[in-house]
Amino acid sequence: MANLKEIRGRITSISSTMQITRAMKMVSAAKLKKAQDAIVMLRPYSEKLQELIQNVNSSSDPDQISVYAQKREVKRVLFIAVTSNRGLAGAFNSSIVKELNLQSQNNSQYEIEILPVGKKAFDAVRRNRTVYANGSSVYDNLNFDAVAHITEGVMTSFREGKFDEVYVIYNKFVNAATQEVTTEKLLPISMPENTEPQVETDYIFEPNRTEILDNLIPKSIKTQVFKAILDSVASEHGARMTAMHKATDNAQALKNDLVIFYNKARQAAITNEILEIVSGAEALKNS
């Protein structure tokens, strides 16, 4: 027969766990709103910046290609893997590590280095991969300047030829329940060719197209990395909220099963006690 005290202890323990998971769900839901607003506001700016670069580049001299758009023979590749510093978010972090391993296998013919943004990515690669730098500290005070500082180092390494291609791997925020693992090519940037006939415009560029592109392209690259990290932050809170919701539901189901089991065990114990009393009373009668 099950120990009733042990079952009561398990029910109490599960109830305490439910309070924790329910609280974590509420905290993530509150943080998700702020993170979602941030990424929703940044996306139009990032898209407009890309459009502006395309428009300025459409009529520029094809011989004057930005250093960030120059393609060369690929020998060294850098992957920026964006995860979180904390767990308890379902498959949020493991899916990034899985995609990173897949991309590493597909590019195994090249020298590969990893820039982990988030402790979970750093812990996954620090022992068996070449780590370019640890960008986990960006979450200590997440803002554009902090991300731009890390991105500037990557851009400098690309200009100096230390890397021939740079990719960023992150969870793209779709909604609270859906995150898409995304791999985007960061460098060299793709300057789209305009095949459709363009309407002639009489723009006046100050100081000139080349200088404008030299200023816009670095800002666009930094914005792209910042957008990836904001996407990841929103995805993290959505994934954690979903994971804690499922954990709470599972704990409730387990608690219900234990309560039923406890009631059956208690009923059996009471029945045995009654039988013992009745048996004792019958024995006294017959003595």
N, C-alpha and C positions, 0 to 999 in steps of 0.2 A: 504494500500500500504506500502511496506517495506520502512524503512528509509534508504536512499542511503548512508548517512554518516555512519550509523551503519554498513552497509555491507562493505563499504570501510575499516573501522576500523578492521573488522574481517579478511578481506583479508590481510591487512598489518600485523596483529598479526600472522596469519598462515605462512606468508612468513618469518617472523622473527624466528618462531619455526622451519621451514624447514632449515634455515641456521644453527641453533644450532644442530639439529639432523644430518645434513649432516657433520658438523664439528666433532661431536662425533663419527660418523661412520669412518671418516678418521683417527682420533686419535686411535681408537680401532684397525683398520686395520694395522696401523704402529706398535702398541704394540704387536699385535698378531704374527707378523713375529718373533720378538725376543723371545716371550714366546714359540712359536712352536719350534723354534730351540733348546731352552733349554730342553724341554721335550723329543724331538727326540734324543738328544745327551745323555740324562740320562738313557733312557729306556734300551739300550744295556748293559750299565754298571750294572744296577740293575739286569737284567736277568743273566748276566755272574756271578755276585756275588752269586745269588741263585744257579746257576749250580755248582760253586766252593764249596759251602757249602754242596751240595748234594754229590759231588765226595769225599770230605774229610770225610763226615759222613758215606759213604757207607761201609767203612772198619774199622770204629771205634767200640769200645766196646759198645754194646747195653745197658749195665748197666750204662755207663757214659753219661747220657742224660743231655743236657744243661738245666739250670733252666728256660730258656725262652721257652723250648719245653715241660715242664712238664705239663701234664693235671691233673686237679683236679675237684672235685665236684663244679659245677657252682652255685654260690650264688650272686656274685656281678659282674656287667658288665659295662664297660666303652665304650661309643661311642664317637669317634672323628668326629665331623661334620665340614666339610670344606666348607665354603661359601666365599663371598667377603665382603669387607667393604662398598661397594657402590651398589646401585640398578641400575635401567634402563637397565636391561639385560634380559628382558623377564622372562621366568620361571626358570632361572638359579638358583636363591636362593630358591625360593619356592619349587622346586622339591627336594632339599636336605632336607628341613624341613619336607616335606611330607614323604620322605623315612625314616627320623629319627622317625617320629611319628609311622609309620608302624612297624619299627623294635622294637620300645618301646612297642607297643601292643603285638607283637609276643613274647617278652621276659618279659612280665609283671610279671611273677612269680619270677623274680630276682630283686635285688636292682640295680637300674640303675643310673649312673651319666653321665653327658655330658661334653665333652671338646670342646667348640665351637672355631673354628678357623675362624674368620671373624665376623664383627659386626652384620651382618644380622642373623647369627645363634645365637649369644649371645642374641640379642633382642628377638628372638623367644622363647628362653628357660629360660631366667633369672627369669621369674615370677612364673612359674609353674613346673620347673624341678630342680633337684639338679645339680648345676654346679661345676665340679671338679676344673676348672681353666678357665680363659679367655685368649685364645691364639691369640686374634685379633691383638696384637702388633707385631706379626711376620711379618706382611705386611709393617711395618714401614721401615724395612731394610731386605728384604727377601734374605736370604742366608742359606747355609747348617748349619752353626753354630747356627743360631737362631732357626731353626727347631730342630736341635739335642738337644738343651737345653730343649725344651718342651718335646721332646720324652724321654729324659733321666729321667725326672720326672715320666713319665708314666711307664717306665721300672722299676724304683725303686719301685713304688707302686705295680707293678705286682710281683716283687721279694718278697716284704714284705707281700704279700697275701691280699692286699687291693682290688684287682680285680682278678677275675678268668679268665675272657676273655676280650679282647680289640678289638674293630672293628673300622675301619675308613670308613666314608661315604663321597664320593666326586664325582664330575663330571669328567668322563674320557674323554679326548679330542680325538675325532675321526677326525673331520675336522671343518672348520669354521662354518658350519651350523648344525653340529651334535655333541651332547654331551651325554654320557651315564652315568646315575646315577649308581654308583658302590658301593657295600658294600664289603669290604675285611676284613678278619680276620687277625689281626695284631699279637695278642698273645692269647694263646701260638702258636708258629710257628709250621708249619707242616713239619716234617722231612720225606720226601717221602721214602718209602721202595722200594728198587731195587729188583724187581721180576725177571728181565731178568738176565741171566748169565753174569757176568762181566769178562772182560779180566784181568788176573793177572798183576799187575803193581808193580814195585819195586821203590816206592817213598821213599825219605828220608825227613822226617818231622823235622823241627827245629823251636821251641824246641820240640813240640809233637802235636799230633792231637787235644788233648783236649784244649790246650792253643790256638791253631790256631782257633778252633771253638769258643772259648770264646771271641776272638777278632773279628772274622768275623760276628758272629750272631748279636751282638749289632749294628755293622756298617750296616748290611743288614736291620735291623729294622728301623734305622734312615733314611736310603736311601729310604725305602718304604714309609715312611711318607712324606719325601721331594718330592718324585715322585708324590704322591697324591696331594700335594699342587701345584706343578708346573703344573700338569694336570689341576687342578682347575683354575689356573691363565690363562692358554691358553684357556680353555673352557669359562671363563668369557669374555675375549676379543672377542672370536668368537660369543658368545651369544649376547653381546652388539652390535657388528657390525651388526649382522643379525636383531636385534630388531630395531636399528636406521635406517637401510635400509628400513624395513617395515614401520616404523613411517614416514619416508620421503615420501615414496610412498603414504601412506594414506593421509598425509597432502597435497600432490600435487593433489590427487583426490578430496579432500574436497575443495581446492582452486579453481579447475576447475569448480566444481559445483556452488561455490559462484560467480565466475566471470560470468557464464551463467545467474544465478539468478539476479545478479547486472545489467547485460545488458538488461535483460527483464524488470526489474523494471525501469531502466532509459528510456527505449523505451516507456514504459507505461506512465511515467511522462511527456515525451516530447509530446506524443500523446494527453494527457489531456490538456497540455498547448496550443497546436495548436487548439484543439477544443474550448477552452475557448476564444482564440483570434478570431477565426472564428465566434463564437457565439456572441462575443462582437461587431464585425464588422457588422454582420447582424442586430443586435439590433440598431446600429446607423443609418443604412440605412432606417430601417422601422420607425425610430422616426421622 
